[in-house]
Amino acid sequence: MKKIVVITIIFAVIFTLKPDYVLSQGAFTPPLTLSDCYRLSLIQSEAIAIDADQIKIVEAHFLEALSIVIPHVSFISMDIQRAKKSGGSSVSTSGGILSSSATASQRQFNVTQTLFNGFKAIAAIKGSGYERGQRTKEKIRAEQLLLVDVANAFYLLLEERDDLQALERIGMALDNRVKELITRAKLGKSRPSEIVNAKAQFYSVVATVEQIQAREVVARQLLEFLVGGPVGEIGDNYKFPAKLKPENYYVSRASTRPDVEATKFAWEVAKENIIVADSDFLPTVGVDANYYTQRTGSNKGIDWDITLQVNVPIFEGTEVLGRSKEANLRADQRRLTYRRTNRQAPYDIRVAYNDLTAAMEVRDTLRKAYKTARTNVHLQVKDYDRRLVNNLDVLAGIQTLENTERNYIHAYYEAKRQYWQLRVAVGQSGTESLDDTF
């Protein structure tokens, strides 16, 4: 009897004392919702930060492409010292002869403008625009996939905590059953074997509590890893949809999923890279203009000059041909990737839809089983008091109640997780409300 009392006290303390990390947040700190956890995870996630940097890198690529079509302006200053050999010839120390004077200097503004280099500049600018769209869609998709991770961890933690509460109720019921059997045994109305049987079931529940507590710690640590901070109380304030729309409604939105659009943008980038590579087969035309602010020697007095340069490639080995073939093959790879992603998206949606539909049906059935098992225990206890059933029947009813309640808790949160899987499979995130057009 003393062992039962001690275990009961320990059991009650486990569920009444709050962890230190909860107390450290303050008694009046509101529970974290899924939206709060998702918002914190977006700030914490290094993957999302990398995707944001990728968008900035694309902006740098655009500036590089734009530099091809805008003029380049520079100021050049040259000072040359020359020396004469013993034979009387003059040699410049900088490698060239400008005049017969001992020194020469020149100051000039230089403007270089590319007039035509194939269609490389246009293709590079268009390609950077497509690349920006690609990186933006990839970032959006990464945020959606992060939502799945956060939702899974969030509902897993809620499931473990609800499971602990269910076990607490079962443990209390078994403890009360043991106390009642001890009282009845003193009156000669119960056998010692009935007490031992009830104690064994009670100890089994206590052992299960220890296992679930360890799993709760792991689930909490996973959510803390995602949000980047301690997690105390959490609360689910979202209403679950009573009915889903037809499957085709969700499948029809597959083509607008961010990862599908990202692969399409990547294909467009690859096609523009073909133009960039093939531009090396074409001639280039450029203008080089100089305005001199200071000149010495024989060119003194010439204030400016303009040079028109036309470069027609005749034979440069097979380097350009190799780059062209590589660009075409990479474009074909991007096309195949887009086609596969475009086929994969409807498949993902159908799988998620079927999983959610099955989860909702299991949840509804187990809810009925749980309510029936709870009623059964109530009736079994009454029948036991009237000596219509034995103690084994009562314990079997309690065991059935434990199993059905825990199974219902798992099915309930599994349906929640599958719901967010479907939303992300369709390409929709958002955690503000579940009462929307989805």
Order of alpha helices (4+ residues) and beta strands (2+ residues): alpha-alpha-alpha-alpha-beta-beta-beta-alpha-alpha-alpha-alpha-beta-beta-alpha-alpha
